[in-house]
Amino acid sequence: MNTVVRERDLGGHLLQLVQGDITAEDVDAIVNAANAALQHGGGVAGIILRRGGPSIQRESNAWVRQHGLVSHAEPAVTGAGDLPCRYIIHAVGPIWGERNADRKLADAVRGSLAAASKLELSTLSLPAISTGIFGFPKERAAPLIFSTIEVFFAAQPDSPLRQVRLVLFDQPTLEAFLSVWDSVISNERSE
């Protein structure tokens, strides 16, 4: 069972930090931490494919045939197969050590939010993109992901997205994101 451990209102858009399994999220869409070719073999992508079924890979292959490789800033969108959500937004985060990794991670998060808004979705769950098999340091990713979401909603106050859930599976990732969340929120309240 997924558990909300922190939440914050961002001007009518609720940001939640959740411990749990993204494939169990009953939201309009989940974000898959994908590779540019949408080959869903390992990490979050592999789990999503195993639980959602083969239609996800078939739709992903068709998307790549039609559009080419997925960029960091413009994710692909497919159906969700057997998962409880309606869509999967396939966001390509950077592999740690790539040039401009911070910008590419922010682009992936921003692109996911923009894709969900364009689809007029109200709920979205995303993982800690690039912090698993792509090796992006969790402590570096957390503030970047939080600030990208906050800046997106400040710039897009009329976005139909009302709830964004950052779903973290393992304890080390949860602890890293909680540490950043708690220090950022307490610093903002003391200003």
VENPE-V869705 format. One record per residue. N is the residue number from 1. RES is the residue in three letters. OMEGA is omega as a letter, one per 40 degrees, with the letter a starting at -180 (NA if undefined). Layout:
BEGIN
N_RES_OMEGA / N_RES_OMEGA
END
This chain:
BEGIN
1_MET_a / 2_ASN_a / 3_THR_i / 4_VAL_a / 5_VAL_i / 6_ARG_i / 7_GLU_a / 8_ARG_i / 9_ASP_i / 10_LEU_i / 11_GLY_i / 12_GLY_i / 13_HIS_a / 14_LEU_i / 15_LEU_a / 16_GLN_i / 17_LEU_a / 18_VAL_i / 19_GLN_i / 20_GLY_a / 21_ASP_a / 22_ILE_a / 23_THR_i / 24_ALA_a / 25_GLU_i / 26_ASP_a / 27_VAL_i / 28_ASP_a / 29_ALA_i / 30_ILE_i / 31_VAL_i / 32_ASN_i / 33_ALA_a / 34_ALA_i / 35_ASN_a / 36_ALA_a / 37_ALA_a / 38_LEU_i / 39_GLN_a / 40_HIS_a / 41_GLY_a / 42_GLY_i / 43_GLY_a / 44_VAL_a / 45_ALA_i / 46_GLY_i / 47_ILE_i / 48_ILE_a / 49_LEU_a / 50_ARG_a / 51_ARG_a / 52_GLY_i / 53_GLY_a / 54_PRO_i / 55_SER_i / 56_ILE_i / 57_GLN_i / 58_ARG_i / 59_GLU_i / 60_SER_i / 61_ASN_i / 62_ALA_i / 63_TRP_a / 64_VAL_i / 65_ARG_a / 66_GLN_a / 67_HIS_a / 68_GLY_a / 69_LEU_a / 70_VAL_i / 71_SER_i / 72_HIS_a / 73_ALA_a / 74_GLU_a / 75_PRO_i / 76_ALA_i / 77_VAL_i / 78_THR_i / 79_GLY_a / 80_ALA_i / 81_GLY_a / 82_ASP_a / 83_LEU_a / 84_PRO_i / 85_CYS_a / 86_ARG_a / 87_TYR_i / 88_ILE_i / 89_ILE_a / 90_HIS_a / 91_ALA_i / 92_VAL_i / 93_GLY_a / 94_PRO_i / 95_ILE_a / 96_TRP_a / 97_GLY_i / 98_GLU_i / 99_ARG_i / 100_ASN_a / 101_ALA_i / 102_ASP_a / 103_ARG_a / 104_LYS_i / 105_LEU_i / 106_ALA_i / 107_ASP_a / 108_ALA_i / 109_VAL_a / 110_ARG_i / 111_GLY_i / 112_SER_i / 113_LEU_i / 114_ALA_i / 115_ALA_i / 116_ALA_i / 117_SER_i / 118_LYS_i / 119_LEU_a / 120_GLU_i / 121_LEU_i / 122_SER_a / 123_THR_a / 124_LEU_i / 125_SER_i / 126_LEU_i / 127_PRO_i / 128_ALA_a / 129_ILE_i / 130_SER_a / 131_THR_i / 132_GLY_a / 133_ILE_i / 134_PHE_i / 135_GLY_i / 136_PHE_a / 137_PRO_a / 138_LYS_a / 139_GLU_i / 140_ARG_a / 141_ALA_a / 142_ALA_a / 143_PRO_i / 144_LEU_i / 145_ILE_i / 146_PHE_a / 147_SER_i / 148_THR_i / 149_ILE_a / 150_GLU_i / 151_VAL_i / 152_PHE_a / 153_PHE_i / 154_ALA_a / 155_ALA_a / 156_GLN_a / 157_PRO_a / 158_ASP_i / 159_SER_i / 160_PRO_i / 161_LEU_i / 162_ARG_a / 163_GLN_i / 164_VAL_a / 165_ARG_i / 166_LEU_a / 167_VAL_a / 168_LEU_a / 169_PHE_a / 170_ASP_a / 171_GLN_i / 172_PRO_i / 173_THR_i / 174_LEU_a / 175_GLU_i / 176_ALA_a / 177_PHE_i / 178_LEU_a / 179_SER_i / 180_VAL_a / 181_TRP_a / 182_ASP_i / 183_SER_i / 184_VAL_a / 185_ILE_a / 186_SER_i / 187_ASN_i / 188_GLU_a / 189_ARG_a / 190_SER_a / 191_GLU_NA
END
